[in-house]
Amino acid sequence: MLPVTERPTAKKSVVVTVLLFGLVPLLNAEILTGSTSIDALLANPILIIVSLPLVLVTYAAPLAILGDLAVRFRFGLRTIFLSGLIYGIINEGVFAKTLVAPYWPGVQFGNFRFLGLNILWLPSILVFHAVVSTTVTILVIRSLWPERVSESFLERKHYIALAAVLAVAIAITNIVFVPLIANNLGYPPPFEPLPFLLLLLLSLFFVLLIKKSLAQKPPVEGSRRRTPAIMYVLLGAGILLLANIANRFALAVAGLWLAVTVTILFGYLFYRYFNAMDSDTEFTKMKTFLVYSTFIIIVLFAGLGGRQPLSNAVAVIGVALELIFGWRASGNPNQ
C-alpha cells in the first residue's frame, strides 16, 4: 500500500475529471440499461433540472473519490470491485432506496423481502454496480484520459466538497422525492432502521475484505505467464451472460434462495476475474480496452428492449465513441 502521493496536478481541471466520473457511468449504467431515459427527460424538462443533476452527483462524487483513492493506495481491480459493492449500497440503499423500498418497480419480477430488504434485488444490483458502474468506469477513464488519473487528482478540500455535495443530494432525495413517491403509491416512506443497520454491517464486511485485498502482495514480475487478451474477453462475456441466465433459471426452477446463492457465486467469479487481471504482470492497454468493451457491448444489447428510440440512439453513439477512442488510445496491442 502506498502512502498519500504528492499533491494533485493543478493544471488538469478537477471539475472536468469529476464530471467524467459521473458521465461515464451515467451512460453505461443508466442510459444503456434504460434506467434513465433521454426521451423521458426531454418530455419532462423538470427532470433535467432536478433529477438528472442528483443522479449525476451520486455517480460523480463517490466514484471520483474512489478513483483518487485507487491512485493514492494502488488499488488493484479486485479492490476496486470490492469498493464498488459499497458504492452500490450508497447508490441503491442510501440514495435511491431500491434495496429497501417495497414498491420499487425494478424488483417486480420477484419482490421478495427479508428483514426489510429486497433480498433478490440486493446481490444482483450490488454486483452490477461493482462491475459496470465502478470497475468499468475506472477502466474507461484510465484508457481514454490516463493523464487525468495517472496521479492523485483530489486535495482534501475536494474530498470535503464532494462529500458535502453528495450529502445534499441524498438529503434532497430522501426529504422530498422518496416520501413523495412512496405516498403516491400508497406506501409509508422506507426509513425503517433494521434494513439500514444490516446494510451498514454489510458495508463493514466489504471494508474488511478491502483491507485484506490491500494487504496482499502484488505479483512478482515474470511470476505468471501472460494471459492472452481473448481469454479476458471470453471469460468476461461468459460470466456476465451466464450470471443473467443462471439467476433467472434458478429463480424459476428452485426459488428465491437458490437465485440469491447463484448471484453471490457469480459475484465471486467476477472477483476472481478481476483478481486474475491484478496477477497478470503484462496487463496491457489493449487488454484494458478489450475488457471494458466486452462489458459495455453486452450491456448495450441487453438493454435494447428497455430503451426508447432517442435513448437507443444516444446509447449507440456513446458506446461507439468509447470504442473508437478506446481503440485509438490502446495503441499497439503489445503496449
C-alpha positions, 0 to 999 in steps of 0.5 A, a space after each residue: 500500500 502506498 502512502 498519500 502521493 504528492 499533491 494533485 496536478 493543478 493544471 488538469 481541471 478537477 471539475 472536468 475529471 469529476 464530471 467524467 466520473 459521473 458521465 461515464 457511468 451515467 451512460 453505461 449504467 443508466 442510459 444503456 440499461 434504460 434506467 434513465 431515459 433521454 426521451 423521458 427527460 426531454 418530455 419532462 424538462 423538470 427532470 433535467 433540472 432536478 433529477 438528472 443533476 442528483 443522479 449525476 452527483 451520486 455517480 460523480 462524487 463517490 466514484 471520483 473519490 474512489 478513483 483518487 483513492 485507487 491512485 493514492 493506495 494502488 488499488 488493484 481491480 479486485 479492490 476496486 470491485 470490492 469498493 464498488 459493492 459499497 458504492 452500490 449500497 450508497 447508490 441503491 440503499 442510501 440514495 435511491 432506496 431500491 434495496 429497501 423500498 417495497 414498491 420499487 418497480 425494478 424488483 417486480 419480477 420477484 419482490 421478495 423481502 427479508 428483514 426489510 430488504 429486497 433480498 433478490 434485488 440486493 446481490 444482483 444490483 450490488 454486483 452490477 454496480 461493482 462491475 459496470 458502474 465502478 470497475 468499468 468506469 475506472 477502466 474507461 477513464 484510465 484508457 481514454 484520459 490516463 493523464 487525468 488519473 495517472 496521479 492523485 487528482 483530489 486535495 482534501 478540500 475536494 474530498 470535503 466538497 464532494 462529500 458535502 455535495 453528495 450529502 445534499 443530494 441524498 438529503 434532497 432525495 430522501 426529504 422530498 422525492 422518496 416520501 413523495 413517491 412512496 405516498 403516491 403509491 400508497 406506501 409509508 416512506 422506507 426509513 425503517 432502521 433494521 434494513 439500514 443497520 444490516 446494510 451498514 454491517 454489510 458495508 463493514 464486511 466489504 471494508 474488511 475484505 478491502 483491507 485484506 485485498 490491500 494487504 496482499 502482495 502484488 505479483 512478482 514480475 515474470 511470476 505468471 505467464 501472460 494471459 492472452 487478451 481473448 481469454 479476458 474477453 471470453 471469460 468476461 462475456 461468459 460470466 456476465 451472460 451466464 450470471 443473467 441466465 443462471 439467476 433467472 433459471 434458478 429463480 424459476 426452477 428452485 426459488 428465491 434462495 437458490 437465485 440469491 446463492 447463484 448471484 453471490 457465486 457469480 459475484 465471486 467469479 467476477 472477483 476472481 476475474 478481476 483478481 486474475 487481471 491484478 496477477 497478470 504482470 503484462 496487463 496491457 492497454 489493449 487488454 484494458 480496452 478489450 475488457 471494458 468493451 466486452 462489458 459495455 457491448 453486452 450491456 448495450 444489447 441487453 438493454 435494447 428492449 428497455 430503451 426508447 428510440 432517442 435513448 437507443 440512439 444516444 446509447 449507440 453513439 456513446 458506446 461507439 465513441 468509447 470504442 473508437 477512442 478506446 481503440 485509438 488510445 490502446 495503441 499497439 496491442 503489445 503496449 
